[in-house]
């Protein structure tokens, strides 16, 4: 599972950095590197762009995994260069930005938009798998999540718009509920579709979410 990101338009990054003259850059060696949004190449490209617009880059690094707790030790090792900067520009996912924020008094700004959690199906092609909704339906839907695989997020489907097994919203992809039906039919479990699933309880996604794990 990877956190999928895209780089913000540079105009937006300019606005975010308004008033900051010295910037420290941080990339991520895991997900952002895989997405080509925050690896060494992208960090150096960002350094050059900022330099061209008159900013000073006090230093840069690519943390192995920016959202990991080891980020604290990594940042402490470059505290002098970070201390010289007005802010940190993070080419990481939002989780990485918030992790870095925990371990520095400097303002930390995102250079990326966090899109979703997913997998790389083929090189450079990523697909969303889970919205972390807190009420998993996979036991009823043959291991295929309708909230992410269906553009309409239908918990009872298919809709009336699919044609020849293809999605109404995206005719180039197979209808998620057709996939679910076919898998259940093959497993001899079509009876699972006979009962209507109640409307999604979005209270389980109320923010901020916290949980206490009971240790016995």
Backbone bond lengths (Angstrom), bond angles and torsions (degrees), N, CA, C in turn:
res aa  C-N    CA-C-N  psi(-1)  N-CA   C-N-CA  omega(-1)  CA-C   N-CA-C  phi
1 X - - - 1.457 - - 1.528 109.89 -
2 X 1.304 115.89 132.56 1.451 121.62 -179.37 1.531 110.14 -128.79
3 X 1.332 115.51 152.19 1.453 120.47 173.33 1.523 107.83 -90.49
4 X 1.314 116.32 119.41 1.459 121.69 -173.20 1.532 109.30 -93.19
5 X 1.319 115.88 129.86 1.459 121.31 -176.11 1.525 110.70 -131.05
6 X 1.324 114.54 163.74 1.458 122.14 170.72 1.519 107.64 -136.20
7 X 1.332 117.15 151.69 1.458 118.84 -179.95 1.522 110.25 -76.98
8 X 1.320 115.68 139.53 1.455 121.13 176.44 1.532 109.61 -66.04
9 X 1.332 118.14 153.18 1.462 119.61 172.30 1.530 109.28 -55.95
10 X 1.333 116.02 139.68 1.467 118.24 -175.21 1.528 111.56 -62.31
11 X 1.331 116.98 -28.49 1.463 120.08 177.75 1.519 110.61 -61.26
12 X 1.336 116.75 -38.51 1.468 120.43 178.43 1.516 110.65 -68.10
13 X 1.335 116.25 -39.44 1.461 119.94 178.20 1.526 110.31 -63.17
14 X 1.329 117.08 -39.76 1.469 120.91 176.53 1.522 110.70 -58.14
15 X 1.321 116.73 -43.67 1.457 120.78 -179.90 1.520 111.38 -64.91
16 X 1.333 116.10 -41.57 1.464 120.83 179.64 1.523 110.58 -61.00
17 X 1.338 116.27 -37.16 1.462 121.32 -175.54 1.525 113.02 -90.23
18 X 1.312 117.26 6.90 1.458 120.75 -179.35 1.533 110.83 -56.66
19 X 1.332 115.84 124.80 1.458 120.59 -179.44 1.510 113.90 95.42
20 X 1.322 117.57 -14.89 1.468 121.63 178.28 1.525 109.28 -95.45
21 X 1.322 116.90 128.24 1.470 120.83 -179.10 1.525 112.57 -103.01
22 X 1.328 116.58 -34.26 1.461 120.90 179.79 1.527 109.05 -113.93
23 X 1.309 115.96 127.52 1.463 120.68 -174.56 1.525 110.10 -128.13
24 X 1.316 115.84 138.87 1.469 121.47 171.67 1.520 107.43 -105.52
25 X 1.328 116.96 133.99 1.462 122.47 -176.14 1.522 111.10 -104.91
26 X 1.325 115.49 135.71 1.462 121.16 175.88 1.519 109.12 -130.31
27 X 1.330 115.39 127.82 1.464 121.44 174.13 1.512 110.08 -111.86
28 X 1.313 116.26 178.97 1.476 122.15 -179.35 1.516 109.39 -125.39
29 X 1.321 116.12 130.91 1.458 121.00 -177.31 1.505 115.04 -83.88
30 X 1.325 117.30 2.93 1.470 118.98 -177.32 1.527 109.93 -110.60
31 X 1.306 117.61 -97.25 1.469 120.97 -172.63 1.527 112.63 -64.49
32 X 1.331 117.27 -46.31 1.464 119.96 -177.39 1.520 111.27 -65.96
33 X 1.322 116.66 -33.14 1.468 119.38 175.49 1.518 110.23 -66.02
34 X 1.327 117.01 -42.34 1.451 120.67 179.17 1.526 111.59 -63.72
35 X 1.337 116.87 -35.54 1.465 121.11 -179.73 1.533 112.30 -83.59
36 X 1.344 116.53 -2.74 1.468 121.57 -177.50 1.527 111.19 58.82
37 X 1.324 114.72 40.01 1.470 120.62 177.93 1.521 112.55 -119.26
38 X 1.337 118.37 -19.07 1.453 119.38 -175.61 1.514 114.45 -153.16
39 X 1.333 116.71 27.42 1.456 120.03 174.24 1.518 111.05 -85.49
40 X 1.319 117.26 -170.81 1.468 121.36 -177.44 1.520 111.41 -58.33
41 X 1.328 117.11 -43.31 1.465 120.67 -178.82 1.515 111.40 -59.50
42 X 1.337 116.28 -46.95 1.465 120.83 -177.26 1.529 111.74 -69.88
43 X 1.331 116.86 -35.77 1.464 120.30 178.13 1.534 110.11 -64.50
44 X 1.323 116.87 -43.09 1.466 119.98 179.36 1.531 111.12 -68.17
45 X 1.327 116.89 -36.07 1.466 119.58 175.80 1.522 110.67 -63.88
46 X 1.331 116.32 -40.14 1.466 120.32 177.93 1.525 110.34 -65.89
47 X 1.315 116.92 -40.31 1.471 120.53 176.96 1.526 110.40 -56.99
48 X 1.332 116.21 -45.97 1.465 119.80 -178.60 1.527 111.51 -65.04
49 X 1.341 117.15 -40.34 1.463 120.27 179.42 1.531 111.32 -63.94
50 X 1.331 115.38 -43.11 1.464 119.22 -179.53 1.527 110.78 -66.21
51 X 1.319 116.02 -37.94 1.463 120.07 178.51 1.517 110.62 -64.43
52 X 1.322 116.40 -40.37 1.465 121.23 179.63 1.526 112.09 -62.83
53 X 1.328 116.47 -31.44 1.467 119.30 -179.27 1.524 112.46 -90.79
54 X 1.344 115.51 9.35 1.459 119.70 173.91 1.510 115.79 94.43
55 X 1.331 117.70 4.74 1.457 120.52 177.62 1.537 109.68 -83.56
56 X 1.314 115.50 156.13 1.459 120.71 175.26 1.529 109.10 -108.72
57 X 1.309 115.72 127.64 1.468 120.75 178.38 1.526 107.63 -98.05
58 X 1.327 116.41 112.65 1.465 120.81 -176.10 1.520 112.59 -76.52
59 X 1.311 116.34 -14.08 1.458 120.61 178.63 1.517 110.74 165.48
60 X 1.312 116.49 172.33 1.463 121.08 178.98 1.515 109.73 -155.29
61 X 1.304 115.06 158.52 1.468 120.77 173.49 1.519 108.98 -160.49
62 X 1.310 115.19 160.43 1.462 122.38 173.73 1.519 106.95 -116.23
63 X 1.322 115.82 107.19 1.467 121.16 179.11 1.530 108.79 -72.09
64 X 1.327 119.09 136.67 1.469 120.37 -178.67 1.528 113.20 -50.26
65 X 1.333 116.83 -47.90 1.469 122.27 174.94 1.520 107.09 -143.58
66 X 1.324 116.21 104.05 1.468 120.35 -170.35 1.519 113.71 -63.57
67 X 1.337 118.04 -25.30 1.462 120.41 -177.86 1.527 112.29 -90.00
68 X 1.334 117.28 4.48 1.453 122.06 -178.41 1.526 110.42 -84.79
69 X 1.324 116.86 153.26 1.463 121.32 179.85 1.526 112.19 -64.53
70 X 1.338 117.74 -20.93 1.460 120.50 177.78 1.524 112.04 -66.37
71 X 1.341 116.27 -11.64 1.464 120.62 177.04 1.522 110.66 -55.49
72 X 1.314 117.78 -34.06 1.467 121.41 -179.95 1.521 110.54 -59.50
73 X 1.349 117.36 -47.42 1.452 120.63 -179.29 1.529 111.20 -66.91
74 X 1.331 116.10 -39.14 1.462 120.15 -178.69 1.520 110.65 -63.50
75 X 1.330 116.67 -44.53 1.468 120.27 -179.34 1.525 110.96 -66.44
76 X 1.325 117.16 -36.45 1.467 119.64 179.88 1.525 111.11 -64.56
77 X 1.330 117.32 -29.09 1.461 121.10 -179.92 1.528 112.47 -71.13
78 X 1.331 116.91 -22.88 1.469 120.28 -179.70 1.524 109.69 -115.60
79 X 1.308 117.06 27.91 1.465 121.88 -174.44 1.526 112.30 -59.63
80 X 1.350 117.82 -33.36 1.463 120.33 -179.10 1.521 110.84 -65.12
81 X 1.337 117.08 -48.28 1.469 120.70 179.88 1.519 111.13 -66.71
82 X 1.341 116.68 -39.22 1.461 120.40 177.76 1.532 109.77 -65.12
83 X 1.330 116.24 -38.54 1.456 120.69 -179.16 1.517 112.64 -64.06
84 X 1.323 117.28 -26.53 1.460 121.14 179.44 1.529 112.41 -78.27
85 X 1.313 117.02 -14.87 1.462 121.31 -175.42 1.524 111.20 -89.29
86 X 1.330 114.48 154.51 1.463 120.07 174.13 1.522 110.75 -79.48
87 X 1.340 115.63 -27.65 1.469 119.88 -178.38 1.517 109.01 -162.33
88 X 1.315 114.86 172.99 1.460 122.55 175.92 1.521 108.27 -114.48
89 X 1.320 116.69 132.43 1.461 121.68 172.99 1.522 106.99 -106.15
90 X 1.326 116.30 116.80 1.462 121.21 -173.89 1.523 111.42 -102.68
91 X 1.307 115.76 119.21 1.464 121.52 173.67 1.524 107.46 -93.10
92 X 1.327 114.83 63.91 1.460 122.77 -176.55 1.526 108.41 -137.57
93 X 1.316 115.34 174.56 1.461 119.15 173.24 1.530 109.36 -70.47
94 X 1.322 116.70 171.89 1.462 121.27 -179.51 1.523 111.52 -62.14
95 X 1.330 117.09 -32.91 1.456 120.84 177.56 1.522 109.31 -63.92
96 X 1.340 116.39 -41.29 1.453 120.32 177.90 1.513 111.83 -63.64
97 X 1.336 117.65 -42.37 1.466 121.89 177.88 1.524 110.21 -57.44
98 X 1.337 115.92 -46.46 1.465 119.76 -177.48 1.522 112.02 -70.23
99 X 1.339 116.83 -31.81 1.462 120.08 176.82 1.522 110.47 -67.88
100 X 1.328 116.83 -45.05 1.463 120.82 177.69 1.524 110.38 -60.70
101 X 1.324 116.82 -40.73 1.466 121.71 -179.45 1.527 111.99 -58.24
102 X 1.315 116.21 -33.15 1.472 120.46 -178.72 1.521 112.26 -65.57
103 X 1.343 117.15 -23.02 1.459 120.15 -170.94 1.524 113.88 -116.91
104 X 1.329 117.07 19.50 1.458 120.11 176.17 1.524 109.71 -153.57
105 X 1.327 115.08 151.30 1.459 120.11 175.87 1.522 111.50 -86.87
106 X 1.316 116.95 -9.21 1.454 121.14 179.68 1.526 110.13 -72.11
107 X 1.321 115.10 150.11 1.456 119.11 172.67 1.527 108.46 -68.52
108 X 1.327 116.17 135.50 1.464 121.57 179.87 1.519 108.52 -116.32
109 X 1.321 116.30 121.40 1.458 121.43 -176.26 1.530 110.75 -112.99
110 X 1.337 117.34 142.92 1.468 120.32 -179.93 1.533 112.01 -85.12
111 X 1.308 116.19 134.95 1.459 121.59 172.57 1.529 110.85 -97.97
112 X 1.341 115.89 -6.58 1.465 120.51 -175.68 1.526 110.78 -123.50
113 X 1.316 114.92 157.21 1.462 122.54 168.14 1.522 107.92 -101.91
114 X 1.325 116.95 131.05 1.459 121.54 177.41 1.521 108.44 -88.28
115 X 1.329 116.67 122.56 1.464 121.26 -172.83 1.520 112.90 -96.50
116 X 1.323 117.31 -55.57 1.465 120.01 -177.97 1.522 110.35 -169.85
117 X 1.330 114.51 172.35 1.462 121.33 173.77 1.521 107.30 -99.55
118 X 1.311 117.59 128.92 1.455 119.13 -176.46 1.514 112.77 -161.88
119 X 1.325 114.75 -161.44 1.458 121.27 -178.83 1.522 109.18 -130.08
120 X 1.331 114.88 160.97 1.454 121.14 174.91 1.529 107.49 -94.08
121 X 1.333 116.96 106.72 1.460 120.98 -177.52 1.522 111.07 -72.55
122 X 1.318 115.97 -49.24 1.458 123.28 171.75 1.526 105.73 -134.95
123 X 1.332 118.65 161.94 1.465 119.44 -176.42 1.524 113.29 -48.54
124 X 1.347 114.84 125.74 1.475 124.18 175.91 1.523 113.71 72.42
125 X 1.336 118.79 11.73 1.460 122.11 177.06 1.538 108.19 -123.86
126 X 1.347 115.66 117.22 1.454 120.86 -173.81 1.519 110.86 -116.25
127 X 1.316 116.08 144.76 1.460 121.64 179.49 1.524 110.21 -129.17
128 X 1.347 115.08 139.00 1.462 121.02 177.56 1.524 109.83 -74.16
129 X 1.330 116.06 139.33 1.463 120.54 -179.62 1.524 113.08 -117.05
130 X 1.317 117.82 -35.93 1.460 119.36 -170.37 1.526 110.90 -145.95
131 X 1.360 115.97 135.53 1.460 121.12 175.60 1.524 111.68 -97.54
132 X 1.347 116.16 1.13 1.458 121.89 -179.70 1.523 110.57 53.37
133 X 1.333 115.45 54.61 1.467 121.92 -171.74 1.523 113.25 -78.84
134 X 1.322 118.25 -15.04 1.456 120.74 177.89 1.519 115.05 86.17
135 X 1.333 117.87 2.51 1.468 121.16 179.49 1.520 107.94 -149.11
136 X 1.342 116.47 81.59 1.459 122.72 -168.09 1.530 112.32 -70.59
137 X 1.346 115.07 133.10 1.464 122.10 -179.60 1.525 112.94 -103.09
138 X 1.311 118.32 1.09 1.462 121.43 -169.69 1.517 113.71 -60.78
139 X 1.354 117.43 -27.24 1.459 119.86 178.93 1.515 112.57 -67.21
140 X 1.322 116.57 -23.63 1.464 121.29 179.95 1.527 112.07 -97.19
141 X 1.317 116.47 -20.22 1.460 120.35 -171.60 1.526 113.23 -114.80
142 X 1.317 116.52 29.50 1.472 122.24 171.74 1.522 113.08 60.53
143 X 1.326 116.76 32.08 1.453 120.21 176.70 1.514 114.64 78.50
144 X 1.339 117.87 8.55 1.464 122.48 177.81 1.525 107.55 -111.18
145 X 1.345 117.49 124.16 1.462 120.46 -176.08 1.524 110.65 -84.36
146 X 1.327 118.79 114.77 1.464 120.28 -179.72 1.525 113.03 -70.91
147 X 1.327 117.79 -22.31 1.462 119.69 -179.94 1.522 111.91 -69.24
148 X 1.328 116.72 -29.48 1.461 120.57 179.84 1.523 112.43 -105.75
149 X 1.324 118.05 -33.44 1.464 120.48 -177.50 1.521 112.02 -80.78
150 X 1.331 117.63 -23.92 1.468 122.27 178.43 1.526 108.87 -101.10
151 X 1.324 119.52 121.23 1.465 121.29 -179.71 1.530 113.27 -57.28
152 X 1.335 116.94 -26.41 1.456 120.31 179.50 1.530 112.04 -89.99
153 X 1.325 117.50 -7.57 1.453 121.25 179.94 1.515 113.24 63.67
154 X 1.331 117.68 34.36 1.461 121.23 -176.54 1.519 111.07 -73.50
155 X 1.332 116.08 130.49 1.467 119.95 175.48 1.524 111.16 -91.06
156 X 1.324 117.06 -10.33 1.461 123.02 171.37 1.532 106.29 -133.52
157 X 1.304 115.80 121.58 1.464 117.90 -174.80 1.513 111.04 -150.18
158 X 1.321 116.85 -176.54 1.466 126.48 4.29 1.525 111.64 -81.77
159 X 1.348 115.32 171.82 1.451 119.75 176.27 1.527 108.78 -78.96
160 X 1.301 116.71 176.73 1.463 119.36 -178.15 1.513 114.13 -83.52
161 X 1.331 116.96 1.32 1.453 119.15 -174.68 1.512 115.69 -97.89
162 X 1.333 118.26 -9.04 1.467 118.70 -178.05 1.528 109.68 -71.04
163 X 1.322 115.82 148.74 1.457 120.91 -178.80 1.517 109.79 -134.58
164 X 1.333 114.47 128.48 1.469 121.17 178.10 1.529 111.19 53.01
165 X 1.331 115.24 36.95 1.456 120.25 176.85 1.509 115.01 81.42
166 X 1.352 117.32 2.56 1.451 120.56 -177.14 1.532 110.78 -106.01
167 X 1.323 115.90 152.82 1.465 123.33 -175.29 1.526 111.89 -69.41
168 X 1.329 115.76 139.34 1.464 120.74 177.23 1.520 111.65 -67.49
169 X 1.329 116.92 -39.64 1.457 121.19 -177.43 1.522 111.24 -73.45
170 X 1.323 116.23 -41.25 1.470 121.91 179.78 1.526 108.66 -129.85
171 X 1.339 117.74 92.47 1.470 121.62 -176.12 1.524 113.77 -62.07
172 X 1.330 117.62 -9.65 1.469 120.33 -179.42 1.521 112.87 -88.96
173 X 1.339 116.15 -2.57 1.462 118.47 179.86 1.523 110.41 -124.53
174 X 1.318 115.40 148.92 1.467 120.88 -179.36 1.522 109.53 -70.20
175 X 1.321 115.86 141.28 1.463 121.34 177.74 1.529 109.56 -57.87
176 X 1.341 116.23 130.26 1.464 120.76 -179.05 1.519 111.35 -59.74
177 X 1.339 116.57 -39.04 1.458 119.14 -178.00 1.523 112.38 -74.19
178 X 1.312 118.00 -24.93 1.462 120.31 171.21 1.524 109.51 -67.87
179 X 1.334 116.23 -40.82 1.465 119.97 176.54 1.519 110.51 -61.55
180 X 1.338 116.23 -43.29 1.460 120.46 179.55 1.532 110.04 -62.21
181 X 1.323 115.86 -46.17 1.470 120.63 -179.93 1.527 110.16 -58.43
182 X 1.310 116.90 -47.82 1.465 120.46 -176.26 1.520 111.71 -62.91
183 X 1.330 116.74 -39.57 1.468 119.29 179.43 1.522 111.33 -69.15
184 X 1.329 116.77 -40.38 1.463 119.52 178.46 1.524 110.84 -67.25
185 X 1.325 116.96 -38.77 1.461 120.57 178.21 1.523 110.97 -62.58
186 X 1.310 116.46 -43.31 1.464 120.57 179.51 1.521 111.13 -63.51
187 X 1.336 116.20 -33.59 1.466 120.55 -179.22 1.522 112.48 -86.70
188 X 1.349 117.13 -2.95 1.458 120.66 -178.41 1.515 112.50 69.77
189 X 1.346 117.42 34.48 1.460 121.33 -175.91 1.534 112.31 -126.17
190 X 1.325 117.41 33.35 1.464 120.13 -178.25 1.531 112.46 -63.84
191 X 1.316 117.33 -17.95 1.464 119.40 179.77 1.535 111.47 -63.27
192 X 1.312 116.91 -19.17 1.464 119.89 178.96 1.531 111.64 -65.23
193 X 1.333 117.08 -20.53 1.456 120.43 179.95 1.521 112.88 -89.31
194 X 1.326 117.14 -3.78 1.460 119.66 -175.57 1.524 112.78 -76.98
195 X 1.327 116.78 -24.94 1.463 120.72 -179.56 1.522 109.63 -97.85
196 X 1.333 115.75 130.90 1.453 119.52 179.20 1.519 110.86 -71.18
197 X 1.312 115.24 135.74 1.458 120.80 176.36 1.531 108.29 -81.47
198 X 1.338 118.81 130.73 1.473 119.58 178.87 1.520 111.22 -63.27
199 X 1.322 116.02 161.99 1.455 120.73 179.11 1.524 110.20 -56.12
200 X 1.308 115.20 147.52 1.458 120.57 -177.21 1.520 110.98 -61.71
201 X 1.328 115.67 132.93 1.459 121.73 177.95 1.525 108.57 -88.62
202 X 1.321 115.84 92.17 1.460 119.80 -175.99 1.522 112.48 -77.23
203 X 1.331 117.74 -3.12 1.461 119.16 176.20 1.526 110.48 -64.96
204 X 1.345 116.24 -24.03 1.458 119.87 178.01 1.518 111.92 -71.01
205 X 1.345 116.02 -10.51 1.463 120.35 178.71 1.525 111.31 -107.26
206 X 1.344 116.63 12.98 1.462 119.99 179.34 1.529 109.96 -62.03
207 X 1.313 116.47 139.95 1.461 120.93 -175.10 1.528 110.81 -109.41
208 X 1.349 116.79 150.33 1.460 126.58 -5.71 1.525 111.15 -79.55
209 X 1.326 116.48 143.26 1.458 120.55 -179.76 1.520 110.43 -90.29
210 X 1.321 115.65 136.24 1.452 121.59 176.76 1.520 108.94 -139.52
211 X 1.298 115.69 154.09 1.463 119.86 178.33 1.530 108.72 -147.60
212 X 1.304 115.28 142.72 1.458 120.85 175.23 1.523 108.16 -108.42
213 X 1.304 116.76 121.18 1.452 122.25 179.94 1.525 108.75 -86.03
214 X 1.309 117.08 122.51 1.457 121.34 179.63 1.516 109.60 -82.41
215 X 1.305 115.06 123.08 1.475 121.13 -179.33 1.515 108.22 -102.95
216 X 1.326 115.46 123.10 1.468 119.66 -179.53 1.519 110.99 -104.73
